[in-house]
Amino acid sequence: MLDQDGYLKIIDFGLSKDRFGYTDRINAICGTRTYMAPEMFLDSGYGMAADWWALGISIYAMLMYELPFNNDDQNELVNSILYDEIELPEELSENASNLIYDVSWP
């Protein structure tokens, strides 16, 4: 979102959890599926790493102009998120590739 002066502001539309620690887990499924981390679909709870995953997906989308996992069939989309590996093009810089992998897939 942009503020009144044109500065970018990151917002969560009320999806944040107050006082959520590094070892805390949650089971609620919320968000846009194409940005959801694999553990969100496994019914075992997830933590802050899911946010890092979503950041990596966002960076990928900004650099590649497409989502790494994108399918109109929701079951296929989930299977792709769970089991497929993303492939980055060779022309993508090493720094950009490392950023995507380091943020999302530590």
Jmol script that loads the backbone (N, CA, C; Angstrom):
load data "model"
ATOM      1  N   MET A   1       0.853  -1.172   0.000  1.00  0.00           N
ATOM      2  CA  MET A   1       0.000   0.000   0.000  1.00  0.00           C
ATOM      3  C   MET A   1       0.899   1.235   0.000  1.00  0.00           C
ATOM      4  N   LEU A   2       0.362   2.307  -0.481  1.00  0.00           N
ATOM      5  CA  LEU A   2       1.076   3.579  -0.481  1.00  0.00           C
ATOM      6  C   LEU A   2       0.428   4.519   0.518  1.00  0.00           C
ATOM      7  N   ASP A   3       1.269   5.251   1.268  1.00  0.00           N
ATOM      8  CA  ASP A   3       0.716   6.237   2.184  1.00  0.00           C
ATOM      9  C   ASP A   3       0.421   7.525   1.431  1.00  0.00           C
ATOM     10  N   GLN A   4      -0.042   8.538   2.140  1.00  0.00           N
ATOM     11  CA  GLN A   4      -0.442   9.798   1.511  1.00  0.00           C
ATOM     12  C   GLN A   4       0.719  10.520   0.826  1.00  0.00           C
ATOM     13  N   ASP A   5       1.967  10.172   1.194  1.00  0.00           N
ATOM     14  CA  ASP A   5       3.135  10.793   0.569  1.00  0.00           C
ATOM     15  C   ASP A   5       3.746   9.920  -0.522  1.00  0.00           C
ATOM     16  N   GLY A   6       3.125   8.790  -0.821  1.00  0.00           N
ATOM     17  CA  GLY A   6       3.620   7.917  -1.874  1.00  0.00           C
ATOM     18  C   GLY A   6       4.640   6.891  -1.432  1.00  0.00           C
ATOM     19  N   TYR A   7       4.859   6.744  -0.116  1.00  0.00           N
ATOM     20  CA  TYR A   7       5.805   5.750   0.391  1.00  0.00           C
ATOM     21  C   TYR A   7       5.131   4.392   0.534  1.00  0.00           C
ATOM     22  N   LEU A   8       5.863   3.356   0.202  1.00  0.00           N
ATOM     23  CA  LEU A   8       5.364   1.996   0.310  1.00  0.00           C
ATOM     24  C   LEU A   8       5.258   1.588   1.768  1.00  0.00           C
ATOM     25  N   LYS A   9       4.140   1.004   2.129  1.00  0.00           N
ATOM     26  CA  LYS A   9       3.911   0.491   3.477  1.00  0.00           C
ATOM     27  C   LYS A   9       3.506  -0.973   3.367  1.00  0.00           C
ATOM     28  N   ILE A  10       4.165  -1.820   4.134  1.00  0.00           N
ATOM     29  CA  ILE A  10       3.823  -3.228   4.155  1.00  0.00           C
ATOM     30  C   ILE A  10       2.722  -3.429   5.184  1.00  0.00           C
ATOM     31  N   ILE A  11       1.640  -4.073   4.755  1.00  0.00           N
ATOM     32  CA  ILE A  11       0.518  -4.310   5.660  1.00  0.00           C
ATOM     33  C   ILE A  11       0.130  -5.780   5.583  1.00  0.00           C
ATOM     34  N   ASP A  12      -0.653  -6.222   6.546  1.00  0.00           N
ATOM     35  CA  ASP A  12      -1.028  -7.629   6.570  1.00  0.00           C
ATOM     36  C   ASP A  12      -2.540  -7.860   6.536  1.00  0.00           C
ATOM     37  N   PHE A  13      -3.339  -6.827   6.405  1.00  0.00           N
ATOM     38  CA  PHE A  13      -4.793  -6.939   6.358  1.00  0.00           C
ATOM     39  C   PHE A  13      -5.356  -7.725   7.552  1.00  0.00           C
ATOM     40  N   GLY A  14      -4.714  -7.597   8.710  1.00  0.00           N
ATOM     41  CA  GLY A  14      -5.226  -8.219   9.920  1.00  0.00           C
ATOM     42  C   GLY A  14      -4.858  -9.677  10.101  1.00  0.00           C
ATOM     43  N   LEU A  15      -3.902 -10.196   9.347  1.00  0.00           N
ATOM     44  CA  LEU A  15      -3.528 -11.600   9.460  1.00  0.00           C
ATOM     45  C   LEU A  15      -2.375 -11.839  10.425  1.00  0.00           C
ATOM     46  N   SER A  16      -1.862 -10.795  11.056  1.00  0.00           N
ATOM     47  CA  SER A  16      -0.712 -10.972  11.950  1.00  0.00           C
ATOM     48  C   SER A  16      -1.167 -11.562  13.284  1.00  0.00           C
ATOM     49  N   LYS A  17      -0.221 -12.156  13.981  1.00  0.00           N
ATOM     50  CA  LYS A  17      -0.480 -12.757  15.284  1.00  0.00           C
ATOM     51  C   LYS A  17       0.368 -12.018  16.305  1.00  0.00           C
ATOM     52  N   ASP A  18      -0.262 -11.464  17.319  1.00  0.00           N
ATOM     53  CA  ASP A  18       0.424 -10.716  18.357  1.00  0.00           C
ATOM     54  C   ASP A  18       1.197 -11.659  19.277  1.00  0.00           C
ATOM     55  N   ARG A  19       2.416 -11.282  19.617  1.00  0.00           N
ATOM     56  CA  ARG A  19       3.281 -12.037  20.532  1.00  0.00           C
ATOM     57  C   ARG A  19       3.517 -13.469  20.059  1.00  0.00           C
ATOM     58  N   PHE A  20       3.837 -13.618  18.810  1.00  0.00           N
ATOM     59  CA  PHE A  20       4.114 -14.921  18.214  1.00  0.00           C
ATOM     60  C   PHE A  20       5.614 -15.125  18.206  1.00  0.00           C
ATOM     61  N   GLY A  21       6.113 -16.110  18.968  1.00  0.00           N
ATOM     62  CA  GLY A  21       7.542 -16.335  19.110  1.00  0.00           C
ATOM     63  C   GLY A  21       8.098 -17.296  18.077  1.00  0.00           C
ATOM     64  N   TYR A  22       9.418 -17.435  18.079  1.00  0.00           N
ATOM     65  CA  TYR A  22      10.103 -18.281  17.101  1.00  0.00           C
ATOM     66  C   TYR A  22       9.706 -19.748  17.200  1.00  0.00           C
ATOM     67  N   THR A  23       9.378 -20.220  18.378  1.00  0.00           N
ATOM     68  CA  THR A  23       9.032 -21.635  18.528  1.00  0.00           C
ATOM     69  C   THR A  23       7.529 -21.879  18.528  1.00  0.00           C
ATOM     70  N   ASP A  24       6.725 -20.824  18.443  1.00  0.00           N
ATOM     71  CA  ASP A  24       5.271 -20.978  18.429  1.00  0.00           C
ATOM     72  C   ASP A  24       4.810 -21.565  17.104  1.00  0.00           C
ATOM     73  N   ARG A  25       3.700 -22.289  17.159  1.00  0.00           N
ATOM     74  CA  ARG A  25       3.113 -22.898  15.969  1.00  0.00           C
ATOM     75  C   ARG A  25       1.644 -22.518  15.902  1.00  0.00           C
ATOM     76  N   ILE A  26       1.124 -22.471  14.692  1.00  0.00           N
ATOM     77  CA  ILE A  26      -0.291 -22.194  14.466  1.00  0.00           C
ATOM     78  C   ILE A  26      -0.786 -23.164  13.401  1.00  0.00           C
ATOM     79  N   ASN A  27      -2.066 -23.461  13.424  1.00  0.00           N
ATOM     80  CA  ASN A  27      -2.644 -24.399  12.463  1.00  0.00           C
ATOM     81  C   ASN A  27      -3.639 -23.752  11.511  1.00  0.00           C
ATOM     82  N   ALA A  28      -3.974 -22.493  11.716  1.00  0.00           N
ATOM     83  CA  ALA A  28      -4.962 -21.823  10.873  1.00  0.00           C
ATOM     84  C   ALA A  28      -4.463 -21.715   9.437  1.00  0.00           C
ATOM     85  N   ILE A  29      -5.354 -21.972   8.510  1.00  0.00           N
ATOM     86  CA  ILE A  29      -5.017 -21.823   7.098  1.00  0.00           C
ATOM     87  C   ILE A  29      -5.590 -20.489   6.638  1.00  0.00           C
ATOM     88  N   CYS A  30      -4.718 -19.578   6.254  1.00  0.00           N
ATOM     89  CA  CYS A  30      -5.168 -18.273   5.780  1.00  0.00           C
ATOM     90  C   CYS A  30      -4.133 -17.735   4.799  1.00  0.00           C
ATOM     91  N   GLY A  31      -4.596 -16.906   3.900  1.00  0.00           N
ATOM     92  CA  GLY A  31      -3.696 -16.319   2.926  1.00  0.00           C
ATOM     93  C   GLY A  31      -4.011 -16.771   1.514  1.00  0.00           C
ATOM     94  N   THR A  32      -3.191 -16.342   0.595  1.00  0.00           N
ATOM     95  CA  THR A  32      -3.338 -16.698  -0.812  1.00  0.00           C
ATOM     96  C   THR A  32      -2.525 -17.953  -1.083  1.00  0.00           C
ATOM     97  N   ARG A  33      -3.157 -18.994  -1.609  1.00  0.00           N
ATOM     98  CA  ARG A  33      -2.504 -20.297  -1.760  1.00  0.00           C
ATOM     99  C   ARG A  33      -1.166 -20.237  -2.484  1.00  0.00           C
ATOM    100  N   THR A  34      -1.050 -19.420  -3.510  1.00  0.00           N
ATOM    101  CA  THR A  34       0.193 -19.385  -4.282  1.00  0.00           C
ATOM    102  C   THR A  34       1.380 -18.886  -3.462  1.00  0.00           C
ATOM    103  N   TYR A  35       1.111 -18.263  -2.322  1.00  0.00           N
ATOM    104  CA  TYR A  35       2.178 -17.759  -1.448  1.00  0.00           C
ATOM    105  C   TYR A  35       2.336 -18.597  -0.181  1.00  0.00           C
ATOM    106  N   MET A  36       1.523 -19.622   0.004  1.00  0.00           N
ATOM    107  CA  MET A  36       1.546 -20.427   1.221  1.00  0.00           C
ATOM    108  C   MET A  36       2.715 -21.399   1.216  1.00  0.00           C
ATOM    109  N   ALA A  37       3.361 -21.520   2.366  1.00  0.00           N
ATOM    110  CA  ALA A  37       4.475 -22.446   2.537  1.00  0.00           C
ATOM    111  C   ALA A  37       3.959 -23.882   2.595  1.00  0.00           C
ATOM    112  N   PRO A  38       4.793 -24.836   2.190  1.00  0.00           N
ATOM    113  CA  PRO A  38       4.360 -26.241   2.194  1.00  0.00           C
ATOM    114  C   PRO A  38       3.812 -26.711   3.542  1.00  0.00           C
ATOM    115  N   GLU A  39       4.442 -26.299   4.634  1.00  0.00           N
ATOM    116  CA  GLU A  39       4.007 -26.773   5.941  1.00  0.00           C
ATOM    117  C   GLU A  39       2.590 -26.334   6.291  1.00  0.00           C
ATOM    118  N   MET A  40       2.085 -25.309   5.618  1.00  0.00           N
ATOM    119  CA  MET A  40       0.727 -24.859   5.879  1.00  0.00           C
ATOM    120  C   MET A  40      -0.297 -25.883   5.389  1.00  0.00           C
ATOM    121  N   PHE A  41       0.082 -26.723   4.453  1.00  0.00           N
ATOM    122  CA  PHE A  41      -0.831 -27.722   3.900  1.00  0.00           C
ATOM    123  C   PHE A  41      -0.682 -29.087   4.581  1.00  0.00           C
ATOM    124  N   LEU A  42       0.279 -29.245   5.477  1.00  0.00           N
ATOM    125  CA  LEU A  42       0.587 -30.556   6.039  1.00  0.00           C
ATOM    126  C   LEU A  42      -0.094 -30.845   7.371  1.00  0.00           C
ATOM    127  N   ASP A  43      -0.862 -29.906   7.882  1.00  0.00           N
ATOM    128  CA  ASP A  43      -1.636 -30.124   9.100  1.00  0.00           C
ATOM    129  C   ASP A  43      -0.757 -30.434  10.317  1.00  0.00           C
ATOM    130  N   SER A  44       0.468 -29.918  10.314  1.00  0.00           N
ATOM    131  CA  SER A  44       1.360 -30.148  11.448  1.00  0.00           C
ATOM    132  C   SER A  44       1.719 -28.848  12.153  1.00  0.00           C
ATOM    133  N   GLY A  45       1.113 -27.767  11.769  1.00  0.00           N
ATOM    134  CA  GLY A  45       1.413 -26.467  12.332  1.00  0.00           C
ATOM    135  C   GLY A  45       2.591 -25.818  11.622  1.00  0.00           C
ATOM    136  N   TYR A  46       2.646 -24.516  11.688  1.00  0.00           N
ATOM    137  CA  TYR A  46       3.726 -23.778  11.042  1.00  0.00           C
ATOM    138  C   TYR A  46       4.070 -22.562  11.882  1.00  0.00           C
ATOM    139  N   GLY A  47       5.248 -22.038  11.637  1.00  0.00           N
ATOM    140  CA  GLY A  47       5.727 -20.889  12.392  1.00  0.00           C
ATOM    141  C   GLY A  47       6.115 -19.742  11.482  1.00  0.00           C
ATOM    142  N   MET A  48       7.055 -18.948  11.969  1.00  0.00           N
ATOM    143  CA  MET A  48       7.488 -17.750  11.241  1.00  0.00           C
ATOM    144  C   MET A  48       8.133 -18.054   9.899  1.00  0.00           C
ATOM    145  N   ALA A  49       8.645 -19.250   9.719  1.00  0.00           N
ATOM    146  CA  ALA A  49       9.290 -19.593   8.450  1.00  0.00           C
ATOM    147  C   ALA A  49       8.325 -19.459   7.279  1.00  0.00           C
ATOM    148  N   ALA A  50       7.033 -19.600   7.539  1.00  0.00           N
ATOM    149  CA  ALA A  50       6.037 -19.448   6.473  1.00  0.00           C
ATOM    150  C   ALA A  50       6.047 -18.021   5.915  1.00  0.00           C
ATOM    151  N   ASP A  51       6.348 -17.058   6.763  1.00  0.00           N
ATOM    152  CA  ASP A  51       6.441 -15.668   6.299  1.00  0.00           C
ATOM    153  C   ASP A  51       7.661 -15.474   5.401  1.00  0.00           C
ATOM    154  N   TRP A  52       8.776 -16.133   5.751  1.00  0.00           N
ATOM    155  CA  TRP A  52       9.978 -16.037   4.915  1.00  0.00           C
ATOM    156  C   TRP A  52       9.721 -16.671   3.558  1.00  0.00           C
ATOM    157  N   TRP A  53       9.006 -17.795   3.557  1.00  0.00           N
ATOM    158  CA  TRP A  53       8.635 -18.452   2.298  1.00  0.00           C
ATOM    159  C   TRP A  53       7.867 -17.470   1.420  1.00  0.00           C
ATOM    160  N   ALA A  54       6.848 -16.830   1.991  1.00  0.00           N
ATOM    161  CA  ALA A  54       6.020 -15.890   1.233  1.00  0.00           C
ATOM    162  C   ALA A  54       6.855 -14.733   0.694  1.00  0.00           C
ATOM    163  N   LEU A  55       7.832 -14.274   1.471  1.00  0.00           N
ATOM    164  CA  LEU A  55       8.730 -13.220   0.985  1.00  0.00           C
ATOM    165  C   LEU A  55       9.526 -13.718  -0.220  1.00  0.00           C
ATOM    166  N   GLY A  56      10.044 -14.938  -0.143  1.00  0.00           N
ATOM    167  CA  GLY A  56      10.783 -15.506  -1.271  1.00  0.00           C
ATOM    168  C   GLY A  56       9.923 -15.623  -2.518  1.00  0.00           C
ATOM    169  N   ILE A  57       8.669 -16.033  -2.349  1.00  0.00           N
ATOM    170  CA  ILE A  57       7.746 -16.121  -3.482  1.00  0.00           C
ATOM    171  C   ILE A  57       7.518 -14.731  -4.063  1.00  0.00           C
ATOM    172  N   SER A  58       7.385 -13.738  -3.198  1.00  0.00           N
ATOM    173  CA  SER A  58       7.175 -12.354  -3.661  1.00  0.00           C
ATOM    174  C   SER A  58       8.382 -11.844  -4.437  1.00  0.00           C
ATOM    175  N   ILE A  59       9.582 -12.113  -3.934  1.00  0.00           N
ATOM    176  CA  ILE A  59      10.802 -11.687  -4.635  1.00  0.00           C
ATOM    177  C   ILE A  59      10.884 -12.375  -5.990  1.00  0.00           C
ATOM    178  N   TYR A  60      10.614 -13.675  -6.019  1.00  0.00           N
ATOM    179  CA  TYR A  60      10.604 -14.420  -7.281  1.00  0.00           C
ATOM    180  C   TYR A  60       9.640 -13.773  -8.271  1.00  0.00           C
ATOM    181  N   ALA A  61       8.417 -13.490  -7.815  1.00  0.00           N
ATOM    182  CA  ALA A  61       7.401 -12.896  -8.689  1.00  0.00           C
ATOM    183  C   ALA A  61       7.834 -11.525  -9.211  1.00  0.00           C
ATOM    184  N   MET A  62       8.491 -10.738  -8.363  1.00  0.00           N
ATOM    185  CA  MET A  62       8.951  -9.416  -8.807  1.00  0.00           C
ATOM    186  C   MET A  62      10.060  -9.522  -9.845  1.00  0.00           C
ATOM    187  N   LEU A  63      10.934 -10.506  -9.694  1.00  0.00           N
ATOM    188  CA  LEU A  63      12.052 -10.656 -10.628  1.00  0.00           C
ATOM    189  C   LEU A  63      11.662 -11.377 -11.923  1.00  0.00           C
ATOM    190  N   MET A  64      10.759 -12.331 -11.808  1.00  0.00           N
ATOM    191  CA  MET A  64      10.438 -13.192 -12.948  1.00  0.00           C
ATOM    192  C   MET A  64       9.125 -12.809 -13.638  1.00  0.00           C
ATOM    193  N   TYR A  65       8.350 -11.919 -13.054  1.00  0.00           N
ATOM    194  CA  TYR A  65       7.055 -11.508 -13.597  1.00  0.00           C
ATOM    195  C   TYR A  65       6.066 -12.667 -13.685  1.00  0.00           C
ATOM    196  N   GLU A  66       6.253 -13.664 -12.842  1.00  0.00           N
ATOM    197  CA  GLU A  66       5.324 -14.793 -12.745  1.00  0.00           C
ATOM    198  C   GLU A  66       5.552 -15.478 -11.407  1.00  0.00           C
ATOM    199  N   LEU A  67       4.600 -16.287 -11.010  1.00  0.00           N
ATOM    200  CA  LEU A  67       4.728 -17.029  -9.756  1.00  0.00           C
ATOM    201  C   LEU A  67       5.429 -18.358 -10.013  1.00  0.00           C
ATOM    202  N   PRO A  68       6.223 -18.835  -9.054  1.00  0.00           N
ATOM    203  CA  PRO A  68       6.918 -20.103  -9.265  1.00  0.00           C
ATOM    204  C   PRO A  68       5.964 -21.293  -9.256  1.00  0.00           C
ATOM    205  N   PHE A  69       4.889 -21.206  -8.500  1.00  0.00           N
ATOM    206  CA  PHE A  69       3.876 -22.250  -8.434  1.00  0.00           C
ATOM    207  C   PHE A  69       2.558 -21.601  -8.820  1.00  0.00           C
ATOM    208  N   ASN A  70       2.019 -21.987  -9.960  1.00  0.00           N
ATOM    209  CA  ASN A  70       0.801 -21.354 -10.426  1.00  0.00           C
ATOM    210  C   ASN A  70       0.011 -22.356 -11.248  1.00  0.00           C
ATOM    211  N   ASN A  71      -1.168 -22.698 -10.769  1.00  0.00           N
ATOM    212  CA  ASN A  71      -2.010 -23.650 -11.462  1.00  0.00           C
ATOM    213  C   ASN A  71      -3.456 -23.325 -11.125  1.00  0.00           C
ATOM    214  N   ASP A  72      -4.327 -23.324 -12.111  1.00  0.00           N
ATOM    215  CA  ASP A  72      -5.745 -23.049 -11.864  1.00  0.00           C
ATOM    216  C   ASP A  72      -6.402 -24.148 -11.042  1.00  0.00           C
ATOM    217  N   ASP A  73      -5.921 -25.370 -11.185  1.00  0.00           N
ATOM    218  CA  ASP A  73      -6.426 -26.494 -10.397  1.00  0.00           C
ATOM    219  C   ASP A  73      -5.795 -26.421  -9.004  1.00  0.00           C
ATOM    220  N   GLN A  74      -6.600 -26.198  -7.981  1.00  0.00           N
ATOM    221  CA  GLN A  74      -6.088 -25.985  -6.627  1.00  0.00           C
ATOM    222  C   GLN A  74      -5.351 -27.207  -6.076  1.00  0.00           C
ATOM    223  N   ASN A  75      -5.789 -28.412  -6.422  1.00  0.00           N
ATOM    224  CA  ASN A  75      -5.081 -29.614  -5.975  1.00  0.00           C
ATOM    225  C   ASN A  75      -3.698 -29.701  -6.616  1.00  0.00           C
ATOM    226  N   GLU A  76      -3.615 -29.390  -7.893  1.00  0.00           N
ATOM    227  CA  GLU A  76      -2.321 -29.396  -8.590  1.00  0.00           C
ATOM    228  C   GLU A  76      -1.406 -28.315  -8.033  1.00  0.00           C
ATOM    229  N   LEU A  77      -1.973 -27.166  -7.704  1.00  0.00           N
ATOM    230  CA  LEU A  77      -1.187 -26.078  -7.121  1.00  0.00           C
ATOM    231  C   LEU A  77      -0.565 -26.520  -5.799  1.00  0.00           C
ATOM    232  N   VAL A  78      -1.362 -27.120  -4.935  1.00  0.00           N
ATOM    233  CA  VAL A  78      -0.854 -27.579  -3.639  1.00  0.00           C
ATOM    234  C   VAL A  78       0.212 -28.653  -3.848  1.00  0.00           C
ATOM    235  N   ASN A  79      -0.026 -29.603  -4.745  1.00  0.00           N
ATOM    236  CA  ASN A  79       0.971 -30.641  -5.022  1.00  0.00           C
ATOM    237  C   ASN A  79       2.268 -30.039  -5.540  1.00  0.00           C
ATOM    238  N   SER A  80       2.158 -29.015  -6.359  1.00  0.00           N
ATOM    239  CA  SER A  80       3.340 -28.345  -6.892  1.00  0.00           C
ATOM    240  C   SER A  80       4.124 -27.671  -5.758  1.00  0.00           C
ATOM    241  N   ILE A  81       3.422 -26.988  -4.865  1.00  0.00           N
ATOM    242  CA  ILE A  81       4.080 -26.335  -3.734  1.00  0.00           C
ATOM    243  C   ILE A  81       4.756 -27.373  -2.840  1.00  0.00           C
ATOM    244  N   LEU A  82       4.100 -28.497  -2.625  1.00  0.00           N
ATOM    245  CA  LEU A  82       4.633 -29.532  -1.746  1.00  0.00           C
ATOM    246  C   LEU A  82       5.816 -30.285  -2.338  1.00  0.00           C
ATOM    247  N   TYR A  83       5.796 -30.536  -3.653  1.00  0.00           N
ATOM    248  CA  TYR A  83       6.761 -31.490  -4.209  1.00  0.00           C
ATOM    249  C   TYR A  83       7.685 -30.963  -5.305  1.00  0.00           C
ATOM    250  N   ASP A  84       7.314 -29.879  -5.958  1.00  0.00           N
ATOM    251  CA  ASP A  84       8.144 -29.388  -7.060  1.00  0.00           C
ATOM    252  C   ASP A  84       9.225 -28.450  -6.556  1.00  0.00           C
ATOM    253  N   GLU A  85      10.333 -28.429  -7.257  1.00  0.00           N
ATOM    254  CA  GLU A  85      11.396 -27.463  -6.973  1.00  0.00           C
ATOM    255  C   GLU A  85      11.327 -26.365  -8.027  1.00  0.00           C
ATOM    256  N   ILE A  86      11.604 -25.136  -7.593  1.00  0.00           N
ATOM    257  CA  ILE A  86      11.618 -24.070  -8.582  1.00  0.00           C
ATOM    258  C   ILE A  86      12.944 -24.115  -9.338  1.00  0.00           C
ATOM    259  N   GLU A  87      12.865 -23.709 -10.582  1.00  0.00           N
ATOM    260  CA  GLU A  87      14.064 -23.619 -11.402  1.00  0.00           C
ATOM    261  C   GLU A  87      14.252 -22.163 -11.789  1.00  0.00           C
ATOM    262  N   LEU A  88      15.423 -21.648 -11.476  1.00  0.00           N
ATOM    263  CA  LEU A  88      15.733 -20.263 -11.810  1.00  0.00           C
ATOM    264  C   LEU A  88      16.533 -20.238 -13.107  1.00  0.00           C
ATOM    265  N   PRO A  89      16.242 -19.281 -13.972  1.00  0.00           N
ATOM    266  CA  PRO A  89      16.979 -19.210 -15.236  1.00  0.00           C
ATOM    267  C   PRO A  89      18.453 -18.862 -15.009  1.00  0.00           C
ATOM    268  N   GLU A  90      19.294 -19.349 -15.880  1.00  0.00           N
ATOM    269  CA  GLU A  90      20.734 -19.113 -15.759  1.00  0.00           C
ATOM    270  C   GLU A  90      21.091 -17.637 -15.861  1.00  0.00           C
ATOM    271  N   GLU A  91      20.298 -16.872 -16.599  1.00  0.00           N
ATOM    272  CA  GLU A  91      20.622 -15.451 -16.756  1.00  0.00           C
ATOM    273  C   GLU A  91      20.308 -14.615 -15.517  1.00  0.00           C
ATOM    274  N   LEU A  92      19.623 -15.196 -14.554  1.00  0.00           N
ATOM    275  CA  LEU A  92      19.375 -14.499 -13.296  1.00  0.00           C
ATOM    276  C   LEU A  92      20.691 -14.418 -12.530  1.00  0.00           C
ATOM    277  N   SER A  93      20.997 -13.266 -11.990  1.00  0.00           N
ATOM    278  CA  SER A  93      22.285 -13.090 -11.308  1.00  0.00           C
ATOM    279  C   SER A  93      22.407 -14.039 -10.120  1.00  0.00           C
ATOM    280  N   GLU A  94      23.637 -14.326  -9.770  1.00  0.00           N
ATOM    281  CA  GLU A  94      23.899 -15.198  -8.628  1.00  0.00           C
ATOM    282  C   GLU A  94      23.346 -14.589  -7.342  1.00  0.00           C
ATOM    283  N   ASN A  95      23.483 -13.277  -7.202  1.00  0.00           N
ATOM    284  CA  ASN A  95      22.958 -12.612  -6.008  1.00  0.00           C
ATOM    285  C   ASN A  95      21.443 -12.748  -5.913  1.00  0.00           C
ATOM    286  N   ALA A  96      20.754 -12.564  -7.031  1.00  0.00           N
ATOM    287  CA  ALA A  96      19.292 -12.685  -7.027  1.00  0.00           C
ATOM    288  C   ALA A  96      18.877 -14.126  -6.725  1.00  0.00           C
ATOM    289  N   SER A  97      19.554 -15.075  -7.332  1.00  0.00           N
ATOM    290  CA  SER A  97      19.248 -16.491  -7.082  1.00  0.00           C
ATOM    291  C   SER A  97      19.472 -16.838  -5.620  1.00  0.00           C
ATOM    292  N   ASN A  98      20.595 -16.399  -5.078  1.00  0.00           N
ATOM    293  CA  ASN A  98      20.896 -16.673  -3.669  1.00  0.00           C
ATOM    294  C   ASN A  98      19.874 -16.028  -2.742  1.00  0.00           C
ATOM    295  N   LEU A  99      19.439 -14.832  -3.079  1.00  0.00           N
ATOM    296  CA  LEU A  99      18.441 -14.149  -2.260  1.00  0.00           C
ATOM    297  C   LEU A  99      17.154 -14.964  -2.218  1.00  0.00           C
ATOM    298  N   ILE A 100      16.695 -15.415  -3.354  1.00  0.00           N
ATOM    299  CA  ILE A 100      15.454 -16.197  -3.400  1.00  0.00           C
ATOM    300  C   ILE A 100      15.606 -17.480  -2.605  1.00  0.00           C
ATOM    301  N   TYR A 101      16.686 -18.200  -2.818  1.00  0.00           N
ATOM    302  CA  TYR A 101      16.870 -19.471  -2.116  1.00  0.00           C
ATOM    303  C   TYR A 101      17.142 -19.275  -0.633  1.00  0.00           C
ATOM    304  N   ASP A 102      17.955 -18.286  -0.271  1.00  0.00           N
ATOM    305  CA  ASP A 102      18.290 -18.077   1.132  1.00  0.00           C
ATOM    306  C   ASP A 102      17.092 -17.636   1.958  1.00  0.00           C
ATOM    307  N   VAL A 103      16.224 -16.845   1.346  1.00  0.00           N
ATOM    308  CA  VAL A 103      15.046 -16.348   2.073  1.00  0.00           C
ATOM    309  C   VAL A 103      14.024 -17.456   2.233  1.00  0.00           C
ATOM    310  N   SER A 104      13.756 -18.216   1.182  1.00  0.00           N
ATOM    311  CA  SER A 104      12.642 -19.151   1.198  1.00  0.00           C
ATOM    312  C   SER A 104      12.990 -20.575   1.568  1.00  0.00           C
ATOM    313  N   TRP A 105      14.162 -21.005   1.193  1.00  0.00           N
ATOM    314  CA  TRP A 105      14.499 -22.412   1.366  1.00  0.00           C
ATOM    315  C   TRP A 105      15.816 -22.543   2.125  1.00  0.00           C
ATOM    316  N   PRO A 106      15.833 -22.124   3.415  1.00  0.00           N
ATOM    317  CA  PRO A 106      17.085 -22.162   4.175  1.00  0.00           C
ATOM    318  C   PRO A 106      17.561 -23.575   4.443  1.00  0.00           C
TER     319      PRO A 106
END
end "model"
wireframe off; spacefill off
backbone 0.3
color backbone group
